[in-house]
Amino acid sequence: MGSDAPRLIRSPPLDTGDSFAFVFLQPGTYRCFCSLHPHMQGMVVVR
């Protein structure tokens, strides 16, 4: 997914101890980031 790809997954703001779940239906590499702290970034790889 490039930076211009639509954001299909959005969680509510999470605090310490909170969690969020999402079921990925298609294999691929999905980038994620914290909208409150954009330097916090990650990636989910679905095979």
Secondary structure, 3 states (H helix, E strand, C coil): CCCCCCCCCCCCCCCCCCCCCCCCCCCEEEEEECCCCCCCEEEEEEC
